[in-house]
């Protein structure tokens, strides 16, 4: 019999990042959805259609249909599959303006994940990417008054 919580998808995350690993372990414990979870360092990225740069940049969700999502959208799509209150939260995360806020919070955490609880120097994104993301976040806030 098929497990109703089974989501035929693969979640790819940064296994070198202690904060990312803690988040995935928390999700596996508390979010009632079953899927394949693999660090990108061990994944067959080519078979999943994900580049190393994409995997390093954000969590990736690759569904059996071939649909790929990353970052906050990946988390939202995963939550929708969990049903119950998690599904409602996931659906809300996909609707503007909440989706914009979720994406911004995801990027802010990703840029600073080495400073998060459990974070280590290995969690840091490459400096050039961190600088570009910070510049983009600053520019997205609009002109200074």
C-alpha positions as CSV (number, residue, x, y, z in Angstrom):
1,X,0.0,0.0,0.0
2,X,1.3,3.4,-0.9
3,X,2.2,5.7,2.0
4,X,-0.2,8.7,1.7
5,X,2.6,11.0,3.1
6,X,5.0,9.9,0.3
7,X,5.9,12.7,-2.0
8,X,7.8,11.4,-5.1
9,X,10.5,14.1,-4.9
10,X,14.1,14.7,-3.9
11,X,15.2,17.5,-1.6
12,X,18.8,18.5,-2.2
13,X,20.6,20.6,0.4
14,X,24.1,21.6,1.5
15,X,25.4,18.8,3.6
16,X,28.5,20.7,4.5
17,X,26.4,23.3,6.2
18,X,25.6,22.4,9.8
19,X,22.7,24.9,9.9
20,X,21.2,23.4,6.7
21,X,21.6,19.9,8.1
22,X,19.9,20.9,11.3
23,X,17.0,22.3,9.4
24,X,16.6,19.2,7.3
25,X,16.8,17.0,10.4
26,X,14.1,19.1,12.0
27,X,11.9,18.9,8.9
28,X,12.3,15.1,8.7
29,X,11.2,14.8,12.4
30,X,8.3,17.3,12.5
31,X,6.9,17.7,8.9
32,X,4.8,14.6,8.0
33,X,6.0,14.1,4.4
34,X,8.2,11.3,3.1
35,X,10.6,12.1,0.3
36,X,14.2,11.5,-0.6
37,X,16.6,13.9,1.1
38,X,20.2,14.1,0.0
39,X,23.1,16.4,0.4
40,X,24.1,17.9,-2.9
41,X,27.7,16.7,-2.3
42,X,26.4,13.1,-2.6
43,X,23.6,13.6,-5.1
44,X,23.7,12.8,-8.8
45,X,23.0,16.4,-9.7
46,X,23.1,15.8,-13.5
47,X,20.4,13.1,-13.2
48,X,18.3,15.6,-11.1
49,X,18.8,18.4,-13.6
50,X,20.5,20.6,-11.0
51,X,23.8,22.3,-11.4
52,X,26.4,22.5,-8.5
53,X,25.9,26.3,-8.5
54,X,22.2,26.0,-8.1
55,X,22.6,23.4,-5.3
56,X,25.2,25.6,-3.5
57,X,22.9,28.7,-3.8
58,X,19.7,27.2,-2.4
59,X,17.9,24.1,-1.4
60,X,16.4,22.3,-4.4
61,X,13.2,20.3,-4.7
62,X,13.1,18.0,-7.7
63,X,9.7,16.3,-8.3
64,X,9.3,13.0,-10.3
65,X,7.5,15.1,-12.9
66,X,10.7,17.0,-13.5
67,X,9.4,20.2,-11.9
68,X,12.2,21.9,-10.0
69,X,11.9,24.5,-7.3
70,X,14.5,26.2,-5.1
71,X,14.7,28.2,-2.0
72,X,11.5,29.3,-0.3
73,X,9.3,28.0,-3.1
74,X,10.9,24.5,-2.6
75,X,10.0,24.6,1.0
76,X,6.5,25.8,0.3
77,X,5.9,23.0,-2.2
78,X,7.2,20.5,0.2
79,X,4.9,21.8,3.0
80,X,1.9,21.6,0.7
81,X,2.5,17.9,0.3
82,X,2.6,17.4,4.1
83,X,-1.2,18.2,4.5
84,X,-2.9,19.6,7.5
85,X,-1.6,22.9,8.9
86,X,1.7,22.4,7.1
87,X,-0.2,22.4,3.8
88,X,-1.9,25.7,4.6
89,X,1.4,27.3,5.5
90,X,3.0,26.1,2.3
91,X,0.1,27.3,0.2
92,X,0.3,30.7,2.0
93,X,4.0,30.9,1.2
94,X,3.2,30.7,-2.5
95,X,0.8,33.7,-2.6
96,X,2.1,37.2,-2.9
97,X,3.0,39.2,-0.9
98,X,3.8,36.3,1.5
99,X,5.8,34.6,-1.2
100,X,7.9,37.8,-1.6
101,X,8.5,37.9,2.2
102,X,9.3,34.2,2.3
103,X,11.9,34.5,-0.6
104,X,13.5,37.5,1.1
105,X,13.7,35.8,4.5
106,X,15.1,32.6,2.8
107,X,17.9,34.7,1.0
108,X,18.7,36.6,4.2
109,X,19.2,33.3,6.1
110,X,21.1,31.7,3.2
111,X,23.5,34.7,3.0
112,X,24.1,34.5,6.8
113,X,23.8,30.8,7.4
114,X,27.3,30.6,8.8
115,X,26.1,33.0,11.6
116,X,22.9,30.9,12.4
117,X,22.7,28.5,15.3
118,X,24.8,25.5,14.4
119,X,26.4,27.4,11.6
120,X,30.1,27.0,10.9
121,X,32.6,28.6,8.5
122,X,31.8,25.7,6.1
123,X,28.2,27.1,5.9
124,X,29.3,30.4,4.3
125,X,28.5,30.9,0.7
126,X,31.4,32.0,-1.5
127,X,32.2,35.6,-0.8
128,X,31.4,36.8,-4.3
129,X,28.0,35.3,-4.1
130,X,27.4,36.8,-0.6
131,X,28.4,40.2,-1.8
132,X,26.1,40.0,-4.8
133,X,23.2,38.8,-2.7
134,X,23.7,41.6,-0.1
135,X,23.8,44.2,-3.0
136,X,20.6,42.7,-4.5
137,X,18.9,42.8,-1.1
138,X,20.0,46.4,-0.5
139,X,18.8,47.4,-4.0
140,X,15.5,45.6,-3.5
141,X,14.7,47.8,-0.5
142,X,14.4,50.8,-2.9
143,X,16.2,54.1,-2.9
144,X,17.4,55.6,0.4
145,X,15.3,58.4,1.7
